[in-house]
Amino acid sequence: MDKSIKGKVKSYYGGIAKNVSSNSKASCGCGAACCGDISDSSSIYTKEYLEGLPEEAVNASLGCANPIALAAFKKGETVLDLGSGGGIDAFISSKYVGEEGKVYGLDMTDEMLELANKNKKKMGVNNVEFIKGYIEDIPLDNETIDVITSNCVINLCEDKEAALREAYRVLKPGGRLAIADIVQLKEVTEDIRHSVEMWVGCIAGALDIDLYKEILHKVGFKEVEITPVNLYTKDIIDDIAKQKNLGDVYSQIDADLLDGAFAGAHVKAYK
Ligand SMILES: C[S@@+](CC[C@H](N)C(=O)[O-])C[C@H]1O[C@@H](n2cnc3c(N)ncnc32)[C@H](O)[C@@H]1O
C-alpha cells in the first residue's frame, strides 16, 4: 500500500466513493462539511444550487463551503473543478455555463471518477467531462480555462505552490480562481501538523491565510481575497475526530488549541 500522504488521501477518498456508491451518504470529508451544523450539502449550498442534481451527487458532497457563490459564471465559459470528487460543483457549474459552455472535473482517485461518471449519467449532462490526473500536473493546455473552482482539495496537496502554479498556467488571461478551502487561523502544535490522519481530514495541510496569499501572489495571481466563512469550533472538530475514528490521535491533542484554529474559506483571485 502507498504510505505517502497522496497515497493515503487517495485510499481514504476512494473508500468514501465506494461507500457512496453503495447507497449511503458520504462520511466525513473535509471536516465541518460533513459534521455538526454546517454538515450537509444543504447547509453549504442553498436550494437553487442543488436543483436538478442527482441525489447521489448531492450526497457525495465533501466540501467545506460553496465555491460557486464566488464564480459569477457567464454562459459559454469553460470551467475546471480541481479535485472534483463525486462531481457536485462540476454539475452545479454546468447549469450556469449552459450547453455552450464546458466543465472539466479533475480527480486522481479512480473510485471518485467512477462515481462522478455514474452521477453524470443520472443527470444527463453533455457539457461535463471528468478527467484523471493530479492537480499539481493538470492535463490541460495553457490558457484554456475561464474559471477554476475547487472545494476542500488544495489543503490535501503536499505541494500547494505546484498546484496553484498549474492553476495559473491553464487559466486564460483575466481568468479567475473561485475556491473553497480550509485555512488555518491560529498556530497549532507540531503533532497536529505531522499527523497523516489530520492531513487526510484536511486540517494538518491547511495553510495560514498570509502564506496562502503569498503563494498565490508568487505564482502570479492578483486581486487575491481570502475570507473565512465557516469556523471550525472545538465541537465540530470533536465530531470530525469521532466520525473519522481519530480517537487515538485526537486524545493526545489539546482540543482547546484547536478551537477556532481552522475555517472553511472563500479564496478569490485573478490571472
Ligand atoms: C475532500 S474531497 C472533495 C471533493 C469535492 N470537491 C467535493 O466538494 O465534494 C477531495 C477530493 O480531491 C481529490 N484529490 C486530492 N488531492 C488531489 C490531487 N493532488 N490531485 C487530484 N485530485 C486530488 C480526492 O481524490 C477527492 O476526490
The ligand as an ORCA input file, in Angstrom:
! r2SCAN-3c Opt
* xyz 0 1
  C     -12.456     16.430      0.260
  S     -12.752     15.695     -1.306
  C     -13.664     16.991     -2.105
  C     -14.443     16.528     -3.307
  C     -15.318     17.593     -3.976
  N     -14.553     18.757     -4.324
  C     -16.488     17.991     -3.104
  O     -16.613     19.151     -2.727
  O     -17.296     17.107     -2.782
  C     -11.146     15.804     -2.064
  C     -11.068     15.235     -3.484
  O      -9.848     15.698     -4.059
  C      -9.166     14.639     -4.697
  N      -7.728     14.971     -4.623
  C      -6.991     15.192     -3.511
  N      -5.724     15.518     -3.814
  C      -5.642     15.503     -5.172
  C      -4.581     15.749     -6.105
  N      -3.373     16.080     -5.684
  N      -4.847     15.640     -7.427
  C      -6.103     15.288     -7.849
  N      -7.146     15.035     -7.020
  C      -6.928     15.140     -5.696
  C      -9.578     13.405     -3.927
  O      -9.445     12.240     -4.715
  C     -11.036     13.717     -3.566
  O     -11.925     13.287     -4.563
*
